[in-house]
């Protein structure tokens, strides 16, 4: 548990401050596009004919959650639902994203969730051999 001093000199839980912060950052609009947010996808991904449409959608969903939910990541089932495909099909697209160097998946095992890194450039086979991360 993390505690912080409040204005009166007392101690309060950091979660209280985070809740307050969330209320300070609010978009007030009736525009459904702005209300739900949007995700920008690099043009090199959109224009690459060697990346399937499904992998492009999967990459966009990884970007969506990487930007806004840094510490909470939805499972493959939820991502598949948002993409409108089965979990196994979404796994294929995820594997393609990994093979194309768009994401990196670190399997942590023992019932723990995977760790995903989302890249903004495609790693070439030469980069992968040399272990280049960025």
Secondary structure in CASP SS format (residue, H / E / C, confidence):
PFRMAT SS
TARGET T0000
AUTHOR 0000-0000-0000
METHOD secondary structure of the structure
MODEL  1
X C 1.00
X C 1.00
X E 1.00
X E 1.00
X E 1.00
X C 1.00
X C 1.00
X C 1.00
X C 1.00
X C 1.00
X E 1.00
X E 1.00
X E 1.00
X H 1.00
X H 1.00
X H 1.00
X H 1.00
X H 1.00
X H 1.00
X H 1.00
X H 1.00
X H 1.00
X H 1.00
X H 1.00
X C 1.00
X C 1.00
X C 1.00
X C 1.00
X C 1.00
X C 1.00
X C 1.00
X H 1.00
X H 1.00
X H 1.00
X H 1.00
X H 1.00
X C 1.00
X C 1.00
X C 1.00
X C 1.00
X C 1.00
X C 1.00
X H 1.00
X H 1.00
X H 1.00
X H 1.00
X C 1.00
X C 1.00
X C 1.00
X C 1.00
X C 1.00
X C 1.00
X H 1.00
X H 1.00
X H 1.00
X H 1.00
X H 1.00
X H 1.00
X H 1.00
X H 1.00
X H 1.00
X H 1.00
X H 1.00
X H 1.00
X H 1.00
X H 1.00
X H 1.00
X H 1.00
X C 1.00
X C 1.00
X C 1.00
X C 1.00
X C 1.00
X C 1.00
X C 1.00
X H 1.00
X H 1.00
X H 1.00
X H 1.00
X H 1.00
X H 1.00
X H 1.00
X H 1.00
X C 1.00
X C 1.00
X C 1.00
X H 1.00
X H 1.00
X H 1.00
X H 1.00
X H 1.00
X H 1.00
X H 1.00
X H 1.00
X H 1.00
X H 1.00
X H 1.00
X H 1.00
X H 1.00
X C 1.00
X C 1.00
X C 1.00
X E 1.00
X E 1.00
X E 1.00
X E 1.00
X C 1.00
X C 1.00
X C 1.00
X C 1.00
X C 1.00
X C 1.00
X C 1.00
X C 1.00
X E 1.00
X E 1.00
X E 1.00
X E 1.00
X C 1.00
X C 1.00
X C 1.00
X C 1.00
X C 1.00
X C 1.00
X H 1.00
X H 1.00
X H 1.00
X H 1.00
X H 1.00
X H 1.00
X C 1.00
X C 1.00
X C 1.00
X C 1.00
END
